[in-house]
Amino acid sequence: MRILQLGSTNWADQYQLPKDMDWEFNVFPNPDMQKAKKGFDAVIIAGPVTWSSKKWNQLLRKVDPYHVIYLPAAMQKLDKAGQLFIQCSNATEITEDPQTVIDHLPTRLFFGQSGIRFMPSSFQPLMDRIESFQMMDQSHIKMEIDTDGQWVNIGNFRDNIFIDPGKLMSLWLEMESDGLEARLRVFIQPSGGDGDVKDCYLVSIGSNLDNPPLPISAADYPRYASVSLEVKGSGDFTLGILHSRWSREGYGDFIAGGKRIVNPANHEDIAYFFSNGDLRPPLNVYFSGARSAEGFEAFPLFHNLHAPMLLFTDMRQEAGQFYTTSYMEEHIKSVIDQCLKQLGFNRSQLVMNGISMGTYPALKLGVQMQVGFINVAKQISNLGYVSRRARLQRPGAFETSYDIDNRLVKQLDDKNLQKLDNDYWELFNKQDLSNTRLFVAYMENDDYDDHAIKHLRESAAIAKAKQFVYRGFPGRHNDNRQINYWFMRRLQQILRQDFSREL
């Protein structure tokens, strides 16, 4: 790790540093730093600093949001430029002693992110302990259970979970329970060894919606975790996806500063990341596309624009669930409004962005919120139609669409799937877009939703929009990367022409 400490006393002279930590004290900028693409993994402000605004801005470009930490006493001695740096970097106050802070830097402010799904199909139930068993879809198993008031192991996940060297791991289980308690029993073993039976831990699954790490320390060697599911009580239990994620000890989900929206009824979650940027409009909101690996996408793109940003990512199903269900949609809108309020912006200073799966919330929620700008590429709006045409137009590809729709309609038939799409467009066409400018890129031979652009062109709401620009590209959904470049150019155009930003 590369650490920059600012202040009057060098912590490296007083405290022990972990191995492989490159510690710099009050040295910025330097020739090596100017040439290097990689900046600092963390900046520690531990004492008074008197710098020019230019120098603070240079440092802001060399450290990611939430990777700056400071002592409260040092914050009070910073001038206006330094305090602005604290705000723009989303800095965190230090509440621990220096040695503890140093020791935990590698497990809190490291670079990268990781999250892996373990589907219910990898769960091996113990059938003699389950009264009934029904596979709802590839992401949900419904079981009827009676344990006679005792904790009972009802099955094991066949795949072991890899624990990376130097990382802490957290487990998150999607589940619905009617009258049952649940917990995970996790057995830890080193790579190439049998392990010790005492290295067994219980993870309670219940009302606690935080995602704490397993009660094990980070190690410099690889390990594996085997997981079994135990329940207690009587009733119905629906098992969802088991998620394995790198933990940051409370410093964020996936990346530093990341947070989650959690539905307490079924433990489904969507993650979001907010950065103050340079505190000047607009707020760029981006919805990640379908991702088999969990985490945020497009962070470098939006971070390098230096404007405030709000990223969302959907970890449900095999690769995401299009940010659907009324619970998630209302909470996403609430998060966006909270960020706007924090920045002192209004909705006309909001740009909703999305590619592929991300276009669904960008458009649906964007028109409801009457935002200033909507910028999308590879539009998907008709989720029912995507499933109805899959067997002939896209056989064997993205069969998750059936599972997604199965959570949104009563029954997977033409009538209900058509109603799903009709409801979308009925809601869309009621909105007032007189102050909204839309930029839409679509694939002319899209094998997912080739009706989306037609519905947009015929929309009563679009007819009254402030601006509607659309561009078609030849090919199927993922055939032509030029569509992504068009999307980025439209975003840059908005920033330059409407917000006087130099890029």
C-alpha positions in Angstrom: 0.0 0.0 0.0 1.1 3.6 -0.6 0.3 5.9 2.3 0.7 9.7 2.5 0.7 11.1 6.0 0.5 14.9 6.6 1.2 16.7 9.8 4.0 17.7 12.2 5.0 14.3 13.5 5.8 11.2 11.4 3.8 8.2 12.7 6.4 5.9 11.0 9.0 7.0 13.6 6.6 6.2 16.5 4.6 3.2 15.4 5.2 -0.2 13.7 4.2 -0.4 10.0 2.9 -3.6 8.3 5.1 -5.1 5.7 4.8 -3.9 2.1 3.6 -0.5 3.2 5.2 2.5 1.3 4.9 5.3 3.8 5.5 8.9 2.7 5.5 11.8 5.1 4.7 15.4 3.9 6.2 14.6 0.5 3.8 15.7 -2.2 4.1 16.1 -5.1 7.3 14.4 -6.2 8.6 13.4 -9.6 7.8 9.8 -9.3 4.2 10.6 -8.2 3.7 12.9 -11.2 4.5 10.1 -13.6 2.7 7.3 -11.8 -0.9 6.5 -12.7 -1.6 5.0 -9.4 -2.1 7.4 -6.5 -2.3 6.9 -2.8 -4.3 4.1 -1.2 -4.8 6.3 1.8 -4.1 9.8 3.0 -3.8 10.5 6.8 -4.1 14.1 8.0 -2.7 14.0 11.5 -1.6 17.6 12.1 -1.7 21.2 10.7 -1.2 21.6 7.0 -0.8 24.9 5.1 -1.2 24.3 1.4 -2.5 26.3 -1.6 -5.8 25.3 -3.2 -3.9 24.1 -6.2 -1.9 21.7 -4.2 -5.0 20.3 -2.4 -6.7 19.9 -5.8 -3.6 18.0 -7.1 -3.9 15.6 -4.1 -7.6 15.2 -4.6 -6.8 13.7 -8.1 -4.4 11.2 -6.5 -6.7 9.5 -3.9 -10.1 7.9 -4.1 -13.1 9.1 -2.1 -13.3 7.8 1.4 -9.6 7.0 1.4 -8.8 10.1 3.4 -8.8 9.9 7.2 -8.1 12.7 9.6 -7.7 13.6 13.3 -10.4 15.9 14.6 -7.8 18.3 16.1 -6.0 18.5 12.7 -9.3 19.3 10.9 -9.8 22.3 13.1 -6.5 23.8 12.1 -7.0 23.4 8.4 -7.7 26.6 6.3 -10.7 26.8 4.0 -8.9 25.0 1.1 -8.0 22.1 3.4 -11.5 21.8 4.8 -12.8 21.8 1.2 -10.5 18.9 0.4 -11.9 17.0 3.4 -15.4 17.6 2.1 -14.6 16.7 -1.5 -12.8 13.6 -0.6 -15.6 12.3 1.7 -13.0 12.0 4.4 -13.5 10.0 7.6 -12.7 11.1 11.1 -10.2 9.0 13.1 -11.6 7.7 16.4 -8.9 5.1 17.1 -5.3 5.2 18.3 -2.6 5.6 15.6 -1.3 2.0 15.9 -4.8 0.6 15.4 -5.4 2.8 12.4 -2.1 1.7 10.8 -2.7 -2.0 11.5 -6.1 -1.9 9.9 -5.3 0.1 6.8 -4.6 -3.1 4.6 -8.0 -4.6 5.5 -10.0 -1.4 5.2 -8.6 0.9 2.5 -7.2 -1.6 0.0 -7.8 -1.3 -3.8 -10.4 -3.5 -5.5 -13.7 -5.3 -4.8 -15.1 -8.8 -4.8 -18.4 -10.5 -4.4 -19.5 -14.0 -5.4 -22.9 -15.6 -5.5 -23.6 -19.2 -4.5 -27.0 -20.1 -6.0 -29.5 -22.4 -4.2 -28.7 -25.0 -6.8 -25.4 -25.5 -5.0 -27.3 -26.2 -1.8 -27.5 -29.9 -0.8 -30.5 -30.4 1.5 -30.8 -33.1 4.1 -34.2 -34.4 2.9 -35.0 -36.3 6.1 -35.1 -33.0 8.0 -37.4 -31.2 5.6 -41.1 -31.9 5.2 -41.5 -30.4 1.8 -39.1 -29.0 -0.8 -39.9 -26.8 -3.9 -37.6 -25.1 -6.4 -39.3 -21.8 -7.1 -36.6 -20.7 -9.6 -32.8 -20.9 -9.8 -32.5 -18.3 -7.0 -35.1 -19.5 -4.5 -36.0 -22.8 -2.8 -39.1 -23.0 -0.6 -39.1 -25.6 2.3 -41.5 -26.5 5.0 -39.7 -27.4 8.2 -40.4 -28.4 11.8 -37.4 -28.8 14.1 -39.4 -29.4 17.3 -37.7 -26.3 18.9 -34.1 -27.5 18.3 -31.4 -26.1 16.1 -31.1 -28.5 13.1 -28.7 -28.6 10.2 -30.9 -28.8 7.0 -28.2 -28.9 4.4 -24.8 -27.8 3.1 -23.5 -25.7 0.3 -21.5 -28.0 -2.0 -19.0 -25.4 -3.1 -16.3 -24.3 -0.6 -15.8 -20.5 -0.4 -12.2 -19.2 -1.1 -10.8 -16.7 1.5 -8.2 -14.6 -0.2 -4.9 -13.9 1.7 -4.9 -10.6 3.5 -8.7 -10.2 3.2 -11.6 -10.4 5.6 -14.8 -12.1 4.4 -18.4 -11.5 5.1 -21.4 -13.8 4.3 -24.8 -12.5 3.4 -27.9 -14.8 2.9 -31.1 -13.9 1.1 -34.0 -15.7 2.9 -37.6 -15.4 3.9 -38.8 -17.0 7.1 -42.2 -17.6 8.7 -41.7 -18.7 12.2 -38.1 -19.9 11.9 -34.7 -18.7 13.1 -31.7 -19.3 10.8 -27.9 -19.3 11.2 -24.9 -20.4 9.1 -22.3 -22.7 10.5 -18.9 -21.9 8.9 -15.9 -24.2 9.1 -12.6 -22.7 8.2 -9.7 -24.8 6.8 -6.3 -23.8 5.3 -5.5 -24.6 1.7 -4.1 -28.2 1.5 -5.0 -29.0 5.1 -7.9 -30.6 7.0 -8.3 -27.8 9.4 -9.2 -27.9 13.1 -12.7 -28.6 14.4 -12.4 -25.6 16.7 -12.2 -23.3 13.7 -16.0 -23.3 13.4 -18.1 -20.2 13.7 -21.8 -19.4 13.8 -23.3 -16.5 11.8 -26.7 -15.4 12.9 -29.2 -14.5 10.1 -32.0 -12.3 11.3 -33.0 -8.7 12.1 -29.4 -7.4 11.9 -29.1 -5.9 8.4 -25.5 -5.0 8.7 -22.9 -7.2 7.0 -20.1 -7.8 9.6 -17.1 -9.9 8.7 -16.6 -13.4 9.9 -15.0 -13.5 13.4 -11.6 -14.5 11.9 -8.5 -12.4 11.4 -6.9 -11.8 8.0 -4.1 -14.3 7.2 -1.3 -14.2 4.7 -2.2 -17.6 3.3 -5.3 -18.9 1.4 -8.1 -20.6 3.3 -11.5 -22.1 2.5 -14.9 -22.0 4.2 -17.5 -24.7 4.1 -21.0 -23.6 5.0 -24.1 -25.4 6.3 -27.5 -23.9 7.1 -29.2 -24.5 10.5 -32.8 -23.5 11.4 -34.9 -23.6 14.5 -38.7 -23.6 14.7 -41.7 -24.5 12.5 -43.0 -23.0 9.3 -42.0 -22.1 5.7 -38.5 -21.1 4.9 -37.4 -19.7 1.5 -33.7 -20.0 0.8 -32.2 -17.4 -1.6 -28.6 -16.7 -2.7 -25.6 -16.9 -0.4 -23.2 -14.0 -1.1 -19.5 -14.1 -0.2 -17.9 -10.6 -0.1 -14.7 -9.0 0.9 -15.2 -7.0 4.1 -13.8 -3.6 5.0 -14.6 -3.7 8.7 -17.4 -1.1 8.4 -15.6 1.2 6.0 -17.9 0.3 3.1 -19.5 -2.5 1.1 -17.4 -3.6 -2.0 -15.5 -0.3 -2.1 -14.7 2.2 0.7 -17.9 4.3 1.2 -20.2 1.8 -0.4 -23.6 1.3 1.3 -26.6 -1.0 0.8 -30.4 -0.9 0.6 -31.6 -4.0 2.3 -35.2 -5.3 2.2 -35.7 -6.8 5.7 -38.4 -9.1 4.6 -36.2 -11.2 2.3 -32.6 -9.9 2.8 -32.3 -8.8 -0.8 -29.9 -5.9 -1.3 -28.8 -3.3 -3.7 -25.6 -1.4 -3.1 -24.8 2.3 -3.8 -21.8 4.6 -3.6 -22.0 8.4 -3.3 -19.1 10.8 -3.8 -19.2 14.6 -3.3 -16.8 15.2 -6.2 -16.1 18.9 -6.6 -19.5 19.8 -5.1 -20.5 21.5 -8.4 -23.5 20.3 -10.5 -24.6 18.0 -11.8 -25.0 14.8 -9.8 -24.3 11.9 -12.1 -26.3 8.8 -11.2 -25.3 5.5 -12.9 -26.9 2.1 -12.7 -24.6 -0.9 -13.3 -25.5 -3.4 -16.0 -25.9 -7.1 -15.5 -22.9 -8.4 -13.5 -22.1 -12.0 -12.6 -19.3 -10.6 -10.3 -20.8 -8.4 -7.6 -19.7 -4.8 -7.2 -19.8 -1.4 -8.9 -18.9 -0.7 -12.5 -17.9 2.5 -14.2 -16.2 4.0 -11.1 -13.1 5.2 -13.1 -15.3 6.8 -15.7 -17.4 8.9 -13.3 -14.6 9.5 -10.8 -12.5 11.0 -13.6 -15.2 13.5 -14.5 -14.7 15.0 -11.0 -18.4 15.8 -10.6 -20.5 14.4 -7.8 -21.5 10.8 -8.6 -23.9 8.2 -7.3 -23.4 4.6 -8.4 -25.9 1.7 -8.0 -25.4 -2.0 -8.4 -28.0 -4.8 -8.1 -26.7 -8.1 -6.6 -29.9 -10.1 -6.8 -30.5 -13.1 -9.1 -27.7 -14.5 -11.2 -26.6 -11.0 -12.5 -29.1 -8.5 -11.2 -32.9 -7.9 -11.2 -33.2 -4.6 -13.1 -33.5 -2.7 -9.8 -37.2 -3.8 -9.6 -39.8 -4.2 -6.9 -41.6 -1.2 -5.4 -39.5 -1.5 -2.2 -36.2 -1.1 -4.0 -37.5 1.6 -6.4 -38.8 3.8 -3.7 -35.6 3.5 -1.6 -33.4 4.2 -4.7 -35.4 7.4 -5.3 -35.1 8.3 -1.6 -31.3 7.8 -1.7 -31.0 10.0 -4.8 -33.1 12.8 -3.1 -30.9 12.6 0.0 -27.8 13.0 -2.0 -29.3 16.0 -3.9 -30.2 17.6 -0.6 -26.8 17.1 0.8 -25.2 18.8 -2.2 -27.8 21.6 -2.3 -28.9 20.6 -5.9 -32.3 20.2 -7.4 -33.6 17.5 -9.8 -32.9 19.7 -12.9 -29.2 19.2 -11.9 -29.5 15.4 -12.0 -28.3 13.1 -14.9 -29.6 9.6 -14.8 -27.3 7.2 -16.7 -27.5 3.5 -17.6 -26.4 0.9 -20.0 -28.4 -2.3 -20.8 -29.9 -3.5 -17.5 -29.2 -0.1 -16.0 -31.4 1.6 -18.6 -34.5 0.2 -17.0 -34.2 2.2 -13.7 -32.6 5.2 -15.4 -35.7 5.7 -17.6 -38.4 4.4 -15.3 -37.2 6.3 -12.2 -35.8 9.2 -14.1 -39.2 10.1 -15.7 -41.0 9.7 -12.4 -38.5 12.1 -10.7 -38.7 14.5 -13.7 -34.9 14.8 -13.8 -33.0 17.2 -16.0 -31.2 14.6 -18.1 -31.5 10.9 -19.0 -28.7 9.3 -20.9 -29.0 5.5 -21.8 -27.6 3.0 -24.2 -28.9 -0.5 -25.2 -32.4 0.2 -23.8 -34.4 -2.6 -22.1 -37.9 -1.6 -20.9 -40.1 -4.5 -21.8 -39.1 -7.2 -19.3 -42.1 -9.4 -20.2 -41.3 -9.2 -23.9 -37.7 -10.1 -23.2 -38.9 -13.4 -21.7 -41.6 -14.1 -24.2 -39.2 -14.0 -27.2 -36.2 -15.7 -25.5 -36.9 -19.3 -26.6 -36.7 -18.4 -30.3 -34.7 -15.2 -30.5 -32.1 -15.9 -27.8 -32.1 -19.6 -26.9 -30.0 -20.5 -23.9 -28.8 -17.0 -23.3 -29.8 -15.0 -20.2 -32.4 -17.4 -19.0 -32.3 -15.4 -15.8 -35.0 -13.2 -17.5 -37.5 -15.9 -16.5 -36.4 -15.8 -12.9 -36.6 -12.0 -12.8 -40.1 -11.9 -14.2 -41.2 -14.7 -11.9 -40.6 -12.3 -9.0 -42.7 -9.6 -10.7 -45.8 -11.4 -12.0 -48.2 -14.0 -10.6 -47.6 -16.5 -13.3 -45.2 -16.8 -16.2 -47.7 -16.7 -19.1 -48.3 -14.4 -22.1 -51.1 -12.5 -20.3 -49.2 -11.6 -17.2 -45.9 -10.8 -19.1 -47.8 -8.5 -21.4 -49.5 -6.8 -18.5 -46.0 -6.2 -16.9 -45.0 -4.2 -20.0 -48.3 -2.4 -20.3 -48.1 -1.3 -16.7 -44.6 0.1 -17.4 -45.6 2.2 -20.4 -48.9 3.3 -18.7 -46.8 4.7 -15.9 -44.2 6.2 -18.2 -46.8 8.0 -20.4 -48.3 9.7 -17.4 -45.1 11.6 -16.6 -44.3 15.3 -17.4 -41.1 15.4 -19.3 -41.4 19.1 -20.4 -38.1 19.9 -18.5 -36.3 16.6 -19.3 -33.8 16.0 -22.0 -33.3 12.4 -23.1 -30.4 10.8 -25.1 -31.1 7.2 -26.1 -28.9 4.8 -28.1 -30.3 1.4 -29.2 -29.3 -1.6 -31.2 -31.2 -2.0 -34.4 -31.2 -5.8 -34.2 -31.5 -6.1 -30.4 -32.2 -9.7 -29.4 -33.4 -8.6 -25.9 -35.8 -5.7 -26.4 -36.2 -4.5 -30.0 -39.6 -2.8 -29.1 -38.2 -0.3 -26.6 -37.3 2.4 -29.1 -40.6 2.0 -30.9 -42.5 2.5 -27.6 -40.4 5.6 -26.8 -41.0 7.2 -30.2 -44.7 6.7 -29.8 -44.9 7.8 -26.1 -47.2 10.7 -25.3 -44.7 11.7 -22.6 -41.8 11.8 -25.0 -43.8 13.9 -27.4 -43.8 16.7 -24.8 -40.2 16.2 -23.7 -37.8 19.1 -23.7 -35.5 17.2 -26.0 -35.4 13.6 -27.4 -32.3 12.4 -29.2 -31.9 8.8 -30.4 -29.4 6.9 -32.4 -29.4 3.3 -33.7 -26.4 1.1 -34.1 -26.4 -2.1 -36.3 -26.2 -5.5 -34.5 -27.6 -7.4 -31.6 -27.5 -6.4 -28.0 -23.8 -6.9 -27.4 -22.5 -6.7 -31.0 -21.2 -3.1 -31.2 -19.1 -1.3 -28.7 -19.6 2.0 -30.5 -22.8 2.4 -28.7 -21.0 2.8 -25.4 -18.7 5.4 -26.9 -21.8 7.4 -28.1 -23.2 7.1 -24.5 -20.0 8.6 -23.0 -19.9 11.4 -25.6 -23.4 12.4 -24.8 -22.5 12.5 -21.1 -19.5 14.7 -21.8 -21.7 16.9 -24.0 -24.1 17.5 -21.1 -21.3 18.4 -18.7 -19.6 20.8 -21.2 -22.6 22.5 -22.7 -25.1 22.6 -19.8 -22.8 22.8 -16.8 -19.8 24.7 -18.3 -17.4 21.9 -17.3 -14.0 21.6 -18.8 -13.1 17.9 -19.5 
